[in-house]
Amino acid sequence: MQTINLNVTAPEQTSAALRAAAQAYRESSSELAAAWQDPNAGKVWDKLADVFDAAANRCDATIAKHFK
């Protein structure tokens, strides 16, 4: 089971935490696809990783705007 750690000490660290979660989900997707010998087996994890990456990008934009 994957856990997502969003326990950060500064807002600027949020996007890195989300990207780390996205990477872990992509690795889970690859492992699942390999174990089942089915390239579609882990697709939902890839899609969720995309959501985390998009959220990280929005966090970066928000931080940049705030500290402008």
DSSP file (Angstrom, degrees, kcal/mol; ACC not computed):
  #  RESIDUE AA STRUCTURE BP1 BP2  ACC     N-H-->O    O-->H-N    N-H-->O    O-->H-N    TCO  KAPPA ALPHA  PHI   PSI    X-CA   Y-CA   Z-CA
    1    1 A M              0   0    0      0, 0.0     2,-0.3     0, 0.0     0, 0.0   0.000 360.0 360.0 360.0 136.0    0.0    0.0    0.0
    2    2 A Q        -     0   0    0     23,-0.0     2,-0.4     2,-0.0    19,-0.0  -0.666 360.0-159.8 -89.2 144.3    1.3    3.5   -0.9
    3    3 A T        -     0   0    0     -2,-0.3     2,-0.6     2,-0.0     0, 0.0  -0.948   9.8-142.1-120.2 148.4    1.1    6.4    1.5
    4    4 A I        -     0   0    0     -2,-0.4     2,-0.8     2,-0.0    14,-0.1  -0.944  10.6-156.4-111.3 119.9    1.3   10.0    0.5
    5    5 A N        +     0   0    0     -2,-0.6    16,-0.1    12,-0.2    15,-0.1  -0.840  25.1 161.8-101.0 105.2    3.3   12.2    2.9
    6    6 A L        +     0   0    0     -2,-0.8     2,-1.5     2,-0.1    -1,-0.1   0.072  32.9 126.7-105.5  21.9    2.2   15.8    2.6
    7    7 A N        +     0   0    0     10,-0.1     2,-0.3     2,-0.0    -2,-0.1  -0.664  36.8 162.2 -81.5  92.6    3.7   16.7    6.0
    8    8 A V        -     0   0    0     -2,-1.5    -2,-0.1     1,-0.1     6,-0.0  -0.792  42.5-144.9-114.8 156.3    5.8   19.7    4.8
    9    9 A T  S    S+     0   0    0     -2,-0.3    -1,-0.1     1,-0.2     3,-0.0   0.566  86.5  28.8 -96.7 -10.3    7.4   22.4    6.8
   10   10 A A  S >  S-     0   0    0      1,-0.1     3,-2.0     0, 0.0     4,-0.3  -0.995  77.8-120.6-147.6 146.5    6.9   25.1    4.2
   11   11 A P  G >  S+     0   0    0      0, 0.0     3,-1.6     0, 0.0     4,-0.4   0.823 109.9  66.8 -55.5 -32.0    4.4   25.7    1.4
   12   12 A E  G 3  S+     0   0    0      1,-0.3     4,-0.4     2,-0.1     3,-0.2   0.690  94.7  58.8 -64.8 -17.1    7.2   25.7   -1.1
   13   13 A Q  G <> S+     0   0    0     -3,-2.0     4,-1.9     1,-0.2    -1,-0.3   0.559  82.2  85.8 -87.5  -9.2    7.8   22.0   -0.4
   14   14 A T  H <> S+     0   0    0     -3,-1.6     4,-2.3    -4,-0.3     5,-0.2   0.913  86.3  50.7 -61.3 -45.6    4.2   20.9   -1.3
   15   15 A S  H  > S+     0   0    0     -4,-0.4     4,-2.4     1,-0.2    -1,-0.2   0.884 109.0  51.9 -63.8 -37.3    4.9   20.5   -5.0
   16   16 A A  H  > S+     0   0    0     -4,-0.4     4,-2.2     2,-0.2    -1,-0.2   0.895 109.2  50.6 -64.7 -38.8    7.9   18.3   -4.3
   17   17 A A  H  X S+     0   0    0     -4,-1.9     4,-2.0     2,-0.2    -2,-0.2   0.907 111.5  48.0 -64.9 -41.3    5.8   16.1   -2.0
   18   18 A L  H  X S+     0   0    0     -4,-2.3     4,-2.3     1,-0.2    -2,-0.2   0.894 111.4  50.0 -66.4 -39.6    3.2   15.7   -4.7
   19   19 A R  H  X S+     0   0    0     -4,-2.4     4,-2.4     2,-0.2    -2,-0.2   0.870 108.5  52.7 -68.0 -35.1    5.7   14.9   -7.4
   20   20 A A  H  X S+     0   0    0     -4,-2.2     4,-2.2     2,-0.2    -1,-0.2   0.905 110.1  48.6 -64.5 -40.4    7.3   12.3   -5.1
   21   21 A A  H  X S+     0   0    0     -4,-2.0     4,-2.3     2,-0.2    -2,-0.2   0.907 110.0  52.1 -64.5 -41.2    3.8   10.7   -4.7
   22   22 A A  H  X S+     0   0    0     -4,-2.3     4,-2.2     1,-0.2    -2,-0.2   0.917 109.4  49.3 -61.0 -43.3    3.3   10.8   -8.5
   23   23 A Q  H  X S+     0   0    0     -4,-2.4     4,-2.2     1,-0.2    -1,-0.2   0.908 110.2  50.6 -63.5 -41.9    6.6    9.0   -9.0
   24   24 A A  H  X S+     0   0    0     -4,-2.2     4,-2.2     1,-0.2    -1,-0.2   0.897 110.2  50.2 -63.3 -39.8    5.7    6.4   -6.5
   25   25 A Y  H  X S+     0   0    0     -4,-2.3     4,-2.3     2,-0.2    -1,-0.2   0.890 109.2  51.3 -66.1 -38.5    2.4    5.8   -8.2
   26   26 A R  H  X S+     0   0    0     -4,-2.2     4,-2.2     2,-0.2    -2,-0.2   0.897 109.5  50.3 -65.4 -38.7    4.1    5.5  -11.6
   27   27 A E  H  X S+     0   0    0     -4,-2.2     4,-2.4     2,-0.2    -2,-0.2   0.907 109.9  50.4 -64.6 -40.5    6.4    2.9  -10.2
   28   28 A S  H  X S+     0   0    0     -4,-2.2     4,-2.7     1,-0.2     5,-0.2   0.899 108.6  53.2 -62.0 -40.4    3.5    1.0   -8.7
   29   29 A S  H  X S+     0   0    0     -4,-2.3     4,-2.6     1,-0.2    13,-0.2   0.931 110.2  46.5 -60.2 -46.2    1.8    1.1  -12.1
   30   30 A S  H  X S+     0   0    0     -4,-2.2     4,-2.3     1,-0.2    -2,-0.2   0.908 112.8  49.6 -64.1 -42.3    4.9   -0.4  -13.8
   31   31 A E  H  X S+     0   0    0     -4,-2.4     4,-2.6     2,-0.2    -1,-0.2   0.910 112.3  47.7 -63.5 -42.2    5.2   -3.1  -11.2
   32   32 A L  H  X S+     0   0    0     -4,-2.7     4,-2.4     2,-0.2     6,-0.2   0.923 111.3  50.1 -65.2 -44.2    1.6   -4.0  -11.5
   33   33 A A  H  X>S+     0   0    0     -4,-2.6     5,-1.8    -5,-0.2     4,-0.8   0.896 114.1  45.8 -61.5 -39.9    1.7   -4.1  -15.3
   34   34 A A  H  <5S+     0   0    0     -4,-2.3     3,-0.2     3,-0.2    -2,-0.2   0.915 112.6  49.5 -69.5 -42.7    4.8   -6.3  -15.1
   35   35 A A  H  <5S+     0   0    0     -4,-2.6    -2,-0.2     1,-0.2    -1,-0.2   0.887 120.0  36.3 -65.1 -38.8    3.4   -8.7  -12.5
   36   36 A W  H  <5S-     0   0    0     -4,-2.4    -1,-0.2     2,-0.2    -2,-0.2   0.538 102.0-131.7 -89.7  -7.2    0.1   -9.2  -14.4
   37   37 A Q  T  <5S+     0   0    0     -4,-0.8    -3,-0.2    -3,-0.2    -4,-0.1   0.900  72.0 118.6  52.4  43.3    1.8   -9.1  -17.8
   38   38 A D    > < -     0   0    0     -5,-1.8     3,-1.8    -6,-0.2     4,-0.4  -0.939  58.2-154.3-140.5 112.2   -0.8   -6.6  -18.8
   39   39 A P  T 3  S+     0   0    0      0, 0.0     3,-0.3     0, 0.0    -6,-0.1   0.703  97.1  52.3 -62.9 -18.2    0.2   -3.1  -19.9
   40   40 A N  T >  S+     0   0    0      1,-0.2     3,-1.3    -7,-0.1     4,-0.3   0.530  82.4  92.7 -92.0  -7.1   -3.3   -1.7  -18.9
   41   41 A A  T <  S+     0   0    0     -3,-1.8     3,-0.3     1,-0.3    -1,-0.2   0.842  95.4  31.5 -60.0 -36.7   -3.2   -3.2  -15.4
   42   42 A G  T >> S+     0   0    0     -4,-0.4     4,-1.4    -3,-0.3     3,-1.0   0.229  81.4 114.3-107.3  15.2   -1.7   -0.1  -13.7
   43   43 A K  H <> S+     0   0    0     -3,-1.3     4,-2.3     1,-0.3     5,-0.2   0.832  72.0  59.9 -58.1 -35.0   -3.2    2.6  -15.9
   44   44 A V  H 3> S+     0   0    0     -4,-0.3     4,-2.1    -3,-0.3    -1,-0.3   0.869 103.3  52.1 -63.6 -34.2   -5.3    4.1  -13.1
   45   45 A W  H <> S+     0   0    0     -3,-1.0     4,-2.1     2,-0.2    -1,-0.2   0.880 108.2  51.6 -67.8 -36.9   -2.1    4.7  -11.0
   46   46 A D  H  X S+     0   0    0     -4,-1.4     4,-1.9     2,-0.2    -2,-0.2   0.910 109.6  49.8 -63.1 -42.1   -0.6    6.5  -14.0
   47   47 A K  H  X S+     0   0    0     -4,-2.3     4,-1.6     1,-0.2    -2,-0.2   0.899 110.7  48.9 -65.2 -40.5   -3.7    8.7  -14.3
   48   48 A L  H  X S+     0   0    0     -4,-2.1     4,-2.2     1,-0.2    -1,-0.2   0.873 107.8  55.4 -66.5 -36.0   -3.6    9.5  -10.6
   49   49 A A  H  X S+     0   0    0     -4,-2.1     4,-2.5     1,-0.2    -2,-0.2   0.890 105.0  53.3 -61.9 -38.9    0.1   10.4  -10.9
   50   50 A D  H  X S+     0   0    0     -4,-1.9     4,-2.3     2,-0.2    -1,-0.2   0.888 107.1  51.7 -62.3 -38.5   -0.9   12.9  -13.7
   51   51 A V  H  X S+     0   0    0     -4,-1.6     4,-2.3     2,-0.2    -2,-0.2   0.919 109.8  49.0 -63.3 -43.9   -3.4   14.4  -11.3
   52   52 A F  H  X S+     0   0    0     -4,-2.2     4,-2.4     2,-0.2    -2,-0.2   0.904 110.9  50.2 -62.9 -41.2   -0.7   14.8   -8.6
   53   53 A D  H  X S+     0   0    0     -4,-2.5     4,-2.2     2,-0.2    -1,-0.2   0.910 110.5  49.4 -63.5 -41.9    1.7   16.4  -11.2
   54   54 A A  H  X S+     0   0    0     -4,-2.3     4,-2.1     1,-0.2    -1,-0.2   0.903 110.9  49.9 -63.8 -40.5   -1.0   18.9  -12.3
   55   55 A A  H  X S+     0   0    0     -4,-2.3     4,-2.4     2,-0.2    -2,-0.2   0.894 108.9  52.6 -64.3 -39.4   -1.6   19.7   -8.6
   56   56 A A  H  X S+     0   0    0     -4,-2.4     4,-2.5     2,-0.2    -2,-0.2   0.905 108.2  50.9 -62.6 -41.5    2.1   20.3   -8.1
   57   57 A N  H  X S+     0   0    0     -4,-2.2     4,-2.2     1,-0.2    -1,-0.2   0.899 110.1  49.2 -62.8 -40.5    2.2   22.6  -11.1
   58   58 A R  H  X S+     0   0    0     -4,-2.1     4,-2.4     2,-0.2    -2,-0.2   0.890 109.8  52.0 -66.3 -38.4   -0.7   24.6   -9.6
   59   59 A C  H  X S+     0   0    0     -4,-2.4     4,-2.7     2,-0.2     5,-0.2   0.930 109.2  49.9 -61.9 -45.0    1.0   24.8   -6.3
   60   60 A D  H  X S+     0   0    0     -4,-2.5     4,-2.6     1,-0.2    -2,-0.2   0.918 111.7  48.2 -59.1 -44.2    4.2   26.1   -8.0
   61   61 A A  H  X S+     0   0    0     -4,-2.2     4,-2.3     2,-0.2    -1,-0.2   0.898 112.1  49.2 -64.5 -40.6    2.2   28.7   -9.8
   62   62 A T  H  X S+     0   0    0     -4,-2.4     4,-2.4     2,-0.2    -2,-0.2   0.920 112.5  47.1 -64.6 -44.3    0.4   29.8   -6.6
   63   63 A I  H  X S+     0   0    0     -4,-2.7     4,-2.3     2,-0.2    -2,-0.2   0.928 112.2  50.4 -63.4 -44.9    3.6   30.1   -4.7
   64   64 A A  H  < S+     0   0    0     -4,-2.6     4,-0.2    -5,-0.2    -2,-0.2   0.908 112.7  46.7 -60.5 -42.1    5.3   32.1   -7.5
   65   65 A K  H >< S+     0   0    0     -4,-2.3     3,-0.8     1,-0.2    -1,-0.2   0.893 111.8  51.0 -67.3 -39.5    2.3   34.4   -7.6
   66   66 A H  H 3< S+     0   0    0     -4,-2.4    -2,-0.2     1,-0.2    -1,-0.2   0.884 115.0  41.1 -66.6 -39.3    2.2   34.8   -3.8
   67   67 A F  T 3<        0   0    0     -4,-2.3    -1,-0.2     1,-0.2    -2,-0.2   0.283 360.0 360.0 -94.1  10.5    5.9   35.7   -3.5
   68   68 A K    <         0   0    0     -3,-0.8    -1,-0.2    -4,-0.2    -2,-0.1   0.465 360.0 360.0 -67.0 360.0    6.0   37.9   -6.6
